[in-house]
Amino acid sequence: MRAPSLSRGGNDPDADLIVRAVGDLARRTRFPVAFGGMLRNGAVHVNAVAGARTRHLDDLVVRTGRGLGGRAVVETRPRVTLDYRTAKGITHDYDQMVLGEGIATLFAVPIVVSGTPRGVLYCGSWGQTPIAEAAARPAFRIADELVAELRGRDEVRRRRARIPTPSPALAPAVQEELRAAYAELRRIAAAVPDTALRARLRRIEDRLAALSSDAASDPSGISLSPRETDVLACAALGSTNAQIATALGVKEVTVKSYLAAAMAKLDASTRLSAVAKARRAGILP
């Protein structure tokens, strides 16, 4: 059986998220086969497959409304069939691929972001396997995690689109004061229990970050989690891991974990490089 891999034809900027999600499906669900793809030009382009015994699913393209996945896209809700060969209510355009792999039970979960379908994740098995709620729940969680990642990336892209030209350079002293204020504001926002107030504080943070950002020149599409940004904002001020842990009210090992995750996303080997790349991406001021 093959591990999840990116197909040769994958050119969607979010295709890496599908590869990761398919890998999670293979590890966290009981289904032996997992695959998925993003929606592009009216079709789901499968770019990741895990656990398959053949190559029938490679580069599969599922048109909207066709097959089980295409129907899940149109209805924006999960669809399942326990016997794909005799399934009614779906078209059988892709029998050669699905049945060629020997799949009997197929479960399709659409990736829906703000009401708009963006892709599909599939789980399959070679025998007829009843799908109880407990078996489906991990797949739903993985889909929810993917939706959250896509929302984050969408927000970064929207933020960049609002900045047509690089911001004028600030005086070094002003810039350092801005960065200190930004880090402090993130610490305050993280401790605020009121969701609406926290959202207002986050919008102020975005405005501060945009003041000194040259994100328009960097199309990387990097998205950090709120806690990863908190840790990196403190690191940008020269704080040690212990100082960051005290400021954020977490353990030092947790700080190291968030910092490592941020560095990996930014493809940085040091915290200094991570801070610099985050600033170029408009994540930090």
N, C-alpha and C positions, 0 to 999 in steps of 0.2 A: 504494500500500500504506500502511496506517495504522500509526502508532507505537503502542506499548503505552499503554493508557489504562484508567482505573478506570471501571467501569460505574455507572450511576445507582443501581442497587439494592445496591451494595456496602455492608454495614453491619457486617462482621466487623472486630474490632479489629486483626486481623493481615492485613487485605486488602492493605495497602500493601506487605507483603513479597511477595505474589504478583505485584503490578504490577512490582516491581523484578526478580523472578526471570524473569518473562516477557520483560522487556526484555533481560536477560542471555542468555536463550535465543536471542533474535533476533540478538544481536550475536556470541555465542560458539559457535553451532552452525551447521551447514550447512542447517538446515531453514528454508524460507521462511515458514512459519506457526507461531506459538507462541501458546498460551493456557493458562489455568489458573484454579483457584479453590480455596477452602477448603471443608472438609467441615462442613456445618451441618444439623442436624435430618435426618440420614440421606441427605443429598444433597450433591454437589459443586456449588457455585454459582460458575460461571465469571464472574470479574469483571475479567479483563484479557485482551486479544487484541492480538497484534502481527502485522503482515504480511498480514492477510487482505485479499482482494479484494472481499469482500461483507460484509454484516452478519448472515449466518446464524448465526454463533457467539455473537453478543452475547446476554448474559443466559441462556446455556444452563445448564440445571439437570440434572445427571446423578445419577440415583438409585443408591444402593449396589447393586452386583451387576448393574447394567444397562449395556449398551454396553461399550466397551473400558476406559474409565476406571473405571467402576463395578466391573468385574471386577478391575482392578488394586488397587482399594481393598480388596475382599474378600480377595484373595490376598496383599496387602501386598508385591507385587513388580511390576516393570515388565512391561508387555504391549505387543506390537507386531503390526500386521497390514500386509502390503505391498499388499493390495487390499481396502480397507474394504468395498466394495460386495458382494463375494462371501465375506467373512470368515465362517468357521464358528467355533462355540464362544463367540460373543458374541451378545447380543440386538441388534436393529437398531432400537431405539426412536428413535435420533437420526439416522437416515439423512437426513432432510430438512435438518438443520442441517449435518452433516458433508459429505454429498454435495452439498448446495447450495453449499458453499464450493468444491467440486471436489476435495476431499482424497481421495487414493488411499492413500498410506502414512500411517499414524498410529502414534505412539509415545507411550505413557502411562507416566509415572513417578510412583508414589504418594509422598506426603510422609508419612513414618512417624516419629513421635517416641516413643521409649521403647516401641515395639511397637504404638502406637496410630496408625492412619491419620488424618491431619489435612487432607489435600488432594491434589490431583493437578496435575501439570504435563504439558502435551501439546506434542509437536512433530509437524508434519505437512508433507507435500509433495503437490503436485498430480499428480505422476507416481509410478509404482511405483519406489521407491528402496530397494535393499538397505541394511540398516543394519549396518555393521561395528562392531566394538568401538571403534575410533578415533572413529567418528562419534557413538557413544552416550556416550562418556566425558565430554565437556563437560556434557551434560545431567545426568549423575549427580553431577558436582561441584557444579553449581548447586543440585540438590536437597539435597545434603549441607550446603551453605552455608545454605540456607533452614531446614533442620532445626536447625542450630546456633543461628540467630537465634531460632527458636521456643523452643528450650530456655532460652535466656537470658531471654526475656520471661516464660516460665512461672516461672522462678526468682524474678524480681522480683515477680510476682504472689503467689507463695507466701510470700515474705518479708513483703509487705505484710499478707497475711492473718494472719500471726502477731503483728501489732502492732495490737491492737484500739483503742488510744487513743494519742495523741501522748505521747512520753516527756517526763518533767518536765525543765524547763530546767536546764542545768548552769551553774555559775559560769563567767564568761568565761575565766578562767585555766585552769580544769579543761578546758574545751572546747578551748582551743588546744593544751593538752598532749595531749589525746585525738587531735586531728587530726594532730599531729606524730608520735605513736606509730603512727597508722594509716598514714601515708605511709611511714614507715620500715619497717613490717611488710610493706607491699606491695613495697618495693624488695628486701627479703630474700627474700620468697616467689618473686619473679621470677627470682632467681638460684639457687634450689634445684632440683637436677636430679631429686630423688626425687619421683615423682608423688604418692605417698600422703602424704608429709610436706607437700608443697605444698598438697594439698587440705585438710589439717588447719589449715595457716596461713590459708588462704582462709576457713575457717569462723570462725576467730578474728576475721578482718577484718570479717566480716558482723556478728558480735556487737558489735564496736566501733562500726560504722556505726549499728547499731540503738539504741545507748545515747543518742544525741542526735538521732535521726531523728524527723521528723514525717510520715513517708511515708504514714501512714494517711489524711492529708488530701489527698494528691496521687495521683489515679488515672491518671497519664499513661502508665504502662506502658513507660517509656523503658529501653532496655538498651544499656549501653556495653560495648565489648570490654575484656578485662583490661588491655591496654596503654593504651587511652584513659582508663581509670580511674586507672592509675598516673600518667599525665601530669597529669591533672586534680587528683589528690591532692597532687602536688608544687606545682602552680600555686596551690592553695588556701593553701599556706604562704607565698606571695609569691615563690617561686623564679622566676628568669628562664628563658628557653628554654635558654640555655647551661648554667645550673646543673642544670636537669632532665636535659639530655643527659648531663652528667657523672655524675649520681646513678644514672641508669638504664643507663649504658653504651651509649648510642645516639648517632646523629648529630643535630645541632641541627635539620636539615631534617626528620628523622623525627619529632622532637618537634612541630614545627609542623604536620605532617600529621595526627598523632594528635589534637592540640588542635583543629585545624579540623574533623575528623570528629566529635569530641565536641560541639563548639559547634553543629554542624549538627543533630545528633540532639536536642540540648537546645533548639534554636531560640533560641540566644543569640548576640548580636552582639559581646559582649566576654567575656573569660575570667572576669571578676568575676561577670557574669550567669550564665555556665555553671556556676561553682562553686555559686552560690546555688540554681540550679535542681536541680543534682545533689544538694544537701543536702535540698531539699524532697522529692525523689524517693526518698530513702533510700539513694542510691548512695554518698554521702560522709557522714562524721560531721560 
